[in-house]
Amino acid sequence: MAGAAALQWLDTELGRIAIASDGPQGGVPLLLLQRFRGTLDDWDPDFIAAIAANRRVIRFDSLGIGRSGGQVPETISGMAGVAAHLIRALGIEQVDILGWSLGGAVGQQLALDWPALVRRLVVAGSSPGTITEGPQPHPRVAQVMTKPANGPEDFLFLFYPETDSAIAAGRASLGRIAGQPDRGPPVTAEALMAQVRAIAAWPGVLHRATELRMPLLVANGAHDVMLPAYRSFVLSQQAPDAKLVLYPGAGHAFLFQEIDDFAAQLDLFLA
């Protein structure tokens, strides 16, 4: 299980960046890009253990997030630039990317702006940008996700369908996340607003989706109230080498609800 013992700091010209590395060394590492308001401590530790069994997995707090210094970029391109800078500062030639939610947008932008750095791209519970047709986010989402602090009931609403099995899985995951020792500070109000501005200003990638020529795995829960699964379908239809995986009993946090299955999908895709 991943834990605080793996925490390190990398001093860069952009600022001090907190990183954690799990799994065996060697091969192409998997770099995780976190959700809106998430830090490196907000990945489910059981999920990290599952996906790091056979590969190096790197988590980090981007600039102005959690333990890292600097200021949060106010554009998605700027956030992608931080990830590119980190990859180079670590001396890594190429990575696989798993971006969840906001991290999925950052991952798509990174793959477009620095394609040589990205071998394979996983876009989880995310979107290629604003899509006016099809299902839209639940009307409560914006109000809940921008509260000064989110509690367990907020996360259950945002991340899991209202079924007994999903809620039970959600409570278990939230418990594992909260139970990790030596958790870093949460995202500040200033950082939250910078992320909101970046999301609002992002033009999306649909007009450039055909340029995403690396293998692409698009995954989501069929009942995502934040970023409806239809958006994952649209991205999978536009990118030239994309595979779509949807989980019928899950929502935005499908990757923590269906850990074993999604870890197996990742193993197949990244092999």
PAZA-949956 format. One record per residue (C-alpha): y negated, z, x negated; residue in one letter. Coordinates in Angstrom, 2 decimals. Last residue first. Example, Ala and Ser with C-alpha at 12.3 -4.5 7.8 and 13.67 -1.06 7.14 Angstrom:
<bakes>
        c2        c3        c1   res
      1.06      7.14    -13.67     s
      4.50      7.80    -12.30     a
</bakes>
This chain:
<bakes>
        c2        c3        c1   res
      3.79    -21.52     -1.43     a
      0.42    -20.86      0.21     l
      1.33    -22.15      3.67     f
      4.81    -20.72      3.83     l
      3.74    -17.31      2.49     d
      0.73    -17.30      4.82     l
      2.94    -17.95      7.85     q
      5.22    -15.12      6.74     a
      2.23    -12.78      6.45     a
      1.22    -13.91      9.95     f
      4.62    -13.02     11.37     d
      4.87     -9.65      9.66     d
      1.30     -8.58     10.43     i
      1.13     -9.56     14.10     e
     -1.42     -6.98     15.31     q
     -3.38     -6.83     12.06     f
     -3.67    -10.65     11.71     l
     -4.23    -10.92     15.47     f
     -7.49     -9.00     15.07     a
     -9.52    -11.41     17.23     h
     -7.00    -11.42     20.06     g
     -3.24    -11.21     20.50     a
     -0.45    -11.88     22.97     g
     -0.34    -15.67     22.63     p
     -0.74    -15.85     18.82     y
     -2.13    -19.25     17.80     l
     -1.29    -21.23     14.66     v
     -3.09    -24.49     13.85     l
     -2.31    -26.64     10.79     k
     -5.04    -28.70      9.15     a
     -5.02    -31.63      6.71     d
     -7.78    -33.98      7.98     p
    -10.15    -31.36      9.46     a
    -11.40    -32.40     12.90     q
     -8.50    -31.44     15.17     q
     -7.91    -28.07     13.47     s
    -11.61    -27.25     13.83     l
    -11.52    -27.96     17.59     v
     -8.37    -25.86     18.03     f
     -9.95    -22.92     16.20     s
    -12.94    -23.23     18.53     r
    -10.62    -23.17     21.55     y
     -9.33    -19.84     20.25     a
    -12.46    -18.11     21.53     p
    -14.65    -16.43     18.92     l
    -15.50    -12.96     20.22     m
    -13.18    -12.53     23.23     v
    -10.11    -13.70     21.25     d
     -7.26    -14.00     23.76     h
     -5.19    -16.77     22.12     a
     -5.26    -14.90     18.83     g
     -6.33    -17.00     15.90     n
     -5.19    -19.20     13.05     a
     -6.42    -22.27     11.17     v
     -4.48    -23.15      8.02     l
     -6.19    -25.80      5.89     l
     -4.75    -27.94      3.09     p
     -7.68    -29.24      1.01     m
     -9.63    -32.18      2.44     r
    -12.39    -30.24      4.19     l
    -14.74    -33.25      4.03     e
    -13.65    -34.33      7.53     t
    -15.23    -31.10      8.78     a
    -18.72    -32.21      7.74     r
    -20.45    -32.59     11.13     h
    -18.24    -29.78     12.40     l
    -19.46    -27.51      9.62     v
    -21.75    -25.01     11.29     g
    -25.55    -25.12     11.44     p
    -25.82    -21.48     10.31     w
    -29.17    -19.92     11.28     a
    -27.82    -17.45     13.86     a
    -24.97    -16.33     11.60     i
    -27.32    -15.73      8.67     a
    -29.79    -13.84     10.84     r
    -27.02    -11.58     12.18     v
    -25.77    -10.95      8.63     q
    -29.27     -9.91      7.55     a
    -29.47     -7.63     10.61     m
    -26.22     -5.91      9.64     l
    -27.39     -5.43      6.05     a
    -30.53     -3.65      7.22     e
    -28.55     -1.49      9.66     a
    -26.24     -0.47      6.81     t
    -22.61     -1.51      6.44     v
    -20.37      1.53      6.12     p
    -20.11      3.57      2.92     p
    -16.89      3.53      0.89     g
    -13.58      5.01      1.93     r
    -12.17      7.60     -0.45     d
     -8.76      7.93      1.19     p
     -7.45      5.47      3.80     q
     -6.91      7.07      7.19     g
     -9.57      5.06      9.00     a
     -7.77      1.78      8.29     i
     -4.35      3.15      9.21     r
     -5.70      4.68     12.42     g
     -7.46      1.46     13.38     l
     -4.16     -0.37     12.92     s
     -2.23      2.09     15.09     a
     -4.90      2.01     17.79     r
     -4.82     -1.79     17.79     g
     -1.03     -1.98     17.99     a
     -1.08      0.38     20.98     a
     -3.87     -1.64     22.58     i
     -1.91     -4.86     22.06     a
      1.30     -3.43     23.53     s
     -0.39     -1.89     26.56     d
     -2.39     -5.01     27.34     t
     -6.17     -5.31     27.33     e
     -6.39     -7.88     24.53     p
     -7.41     -6.68     21.05     y
    -10.33     -7.18     18.64     f
    -13.65     -6.74     20.45     l
    -12.52     -4.34     23.17     f
    -10.31     -2.31     20.83     l
    -13.08     -2.27     18.25     f
    -15.57     -0.88     20.77     d
    -13.07      1.74     21.94     e
    -12.49      2.85     18.33     p
    -16.19      3.38     17.62     g
    -18.83      0.89     16.53     n
    -22.09      2.12     15.04     a
    -25.73      1.06     15.52     p
    -24.42     -1.29     18.24     k
    -24.52     -4.97     17.24     t
    -20.89     -5.81     18.07     m
    -21.08     -4.23     21.53     v
    -24.21     -6.00     22.77     q
    -23.20     -9.40     21.43     a
    -19.67     -9.12     22.82     v
    -20.47     -8.02     26.37     r
    -20.81    -11.58     27.75     p
    -17.29    -12.48     26.51     h
    -17.57    -15.33     24.03     p
    -17.48    -18.88     25.44     q
    -14.56    -20.95     26.71     p
    -14.88    -24.75     26.39     g
    -17.95    -26.78     25.61     e
    -20.99    -25.49     23.74     t
    -19.40    -25.17     20.32     i
    -21.48    -23.22     17.81     t
    -20.01    -23.32     14.34     g
    -16.68    -24.20     12.70     p
    -15.25    -21.02     14.24     s
    -13.38    -17.88     13.23     s
    -10.35    -15.77     14.00     g
     -8.68    -16.72     10.72     a
     -9.66    -19.69      8.55     v
     -7.16    -20.08      5.70     v
     -8.15    -22.44      2.89     l
     -6.06    -23.88      0.06     r
     -6.98    -24.83     -3.53     r
    -10.63    -23.75     -3.41     v
    -12.79    -23.73     -6.56     l
    -13.09    -27.52     -6.84     a
    -14.47    -27.66     -3.30     p
    -17.63    -25.69     -4.18     w
    -20.11    -26.51     -1.37     d
    -17.58    -27.63      1.24     l
    -14.88    -25.04      0.49     a
    -17.52    -22.32      0.20     l
    -18.96    -23.29      3.58     q
    -15.53    -23.11      5.20     q
    -14.87    -19.76      3.55     g
    -18.23    -18.34      4.66     v
    -17.48    -19.34      8.25     a
    -14.03    -17.77      7.98     g
    -15.57    -14.64      6.45     g
    -17.70    -14.25      9.58     l
    -14.35    -14.05     11.45     s
    -11.65    -13.71      8.77     w
    -11.71    -15.81      5.61     g
     -8.54    -16.28      3.59     l
     -9.23    -18.32      0.47     i
     -6.85    -19.64     -2.19     d
     -8.37    -19.54     -5.62     v
     -9.24    -21.83     -8.53     q
    -10.47    -21.54    -12.11     e
    -10.64    -17.75    -12.29     i
    -12.76    -16.16    -15.00     g
    -13.68    -13.17    -12.85     l
    -17.35    -14.18    -13.11     a
    -16.41    -17.65    -11.85     r
    -14.74    -16.32     -8.72     i
    -17.58    -13.85     -8.17     l
    -20.23    -16.59     -8.41     h
    -18.34    -18.69     -5.86     a
    -18.13    -15.70     -3.50     a
    -21.85    -15.01     -3.89     v
    -22.59    -18.70     -3.25     g
    -20.60    -18.56     -0.02     a
    -22.87    -15.72      1.11     m
    -25.90    -17.84      0.26     g
    -24.47    -20.79      2.18     s
    -23.96    -18.48      5.16     i
    -27.66    -17.68      5.01     t
    -29.59    -14.39      4.95     e
    -27.99    -13.22      1.71     p
    -27.25     -9.46      1.76     v
    -29.25     -7.74     -0.96     q
    -28.09     -6.31     -4.27     g
    -25.51     -3.63     -4.97     g
    -21.91     -3.35     -3.86     s
    -20.32     -0.19     -2.42     r
    -20.40     -1.27      1.20     g
    -22.30     -4.54      1.62     i
    -25.58     -5.50     -0.07     g
    -23.93     -8.28     -2.05     l
    -20.36     -8.95     -0.98     s
    -17.84     -6.13     -0.94     d
    -14.60     -7.38     -2.44     f
    -10.92     -7.98     -1.78     r
     -8.60     -9.78     -4.19     i
     -4.93    -10.47     -3.48     v
     -2.55    -11.26     -6.35     r
      0.67    -12.68     -5.05     r
      4.21    -11.83     -3.93     n
      3.91     -8.55     -2.01     a
      0.15     -8.92     -1.61     a
      0.33    -10.34      1.93     i
      2.40     -7.46      3.27     a
      0.62     -4.66      1.41     a
     -2.78     -5.99      2.49     i
     -1.65     -6.12      6.12     f
     -0.33     -2.57      5.91     d
     -3.67     -1.48      4.43     p
     -5.58     -2.94      7.42     d
     -8.69     -4.49      5.93     w
    -11.81     -2.41      6.61     d
    -11.96     -0.83      3.14     d
    -13.27     -4.05      1.56     l
    -16.22     -3.79      3.94     t
    -16.69     -5.19      7.45     g
    -19.93     -5.53      9.39     r
    -19.11     -9.16     10.27     f
    -15.67    -10.02      8.90     r
    -14.42    -10.10      5.32     q
    -13.65    -12.88      2.86     l
    -10.30    -12.36      1.12     l
     -9.49    -14.11     -2.16     l
     -5.85    -15.11     -2.69     l
     -4.96    -15.48     -6.36     p
     -3.39    -18.64     -7.81     v
     -0.49    -17.71    -10.06     g
     -0.24    -14.63    -12.22     g
     -0.74    -10.93    -11.61     q
      1.32     -9.04     -9.07     p
     -0.19     -7.44     -5.96     g
     -3.51     -5.81     -5.21     d
     -7.04     -6.22     -6.58     s
    -10.07     -4.31     -5.35     a
    -13.67     -5.39     -5.93     i
    -17.11     -3.78     -5.88     a
    -19.94     -6.09     -6.97     i
    -22.92     -5.03     -9.10     r
    -25.80     -7.46     -8.79     g
    -26.61    -11.18     -8.89     l
    -26.45    -11.41    -12.70     e
    -23.01     -9.87    -12.49     t
    -21.53     -6.43    -13.14     d
    -18.02     -6.23    -11.74     l
    -16.87     -2.91    -10.34     w
    -13.30     -1.80     -9.83     q
    -11.25     -0.24     -7.03     l
     -7.43     -0.43     -7.30     a
     -7.03      3.35     -7.17     a
     -8.82      3.35     -3.78     a
     -5.74      2.06     -2.02     g
     -3.46     -0.86     -1.29     a
      0.00      0.00      0.00     m
</bakes>
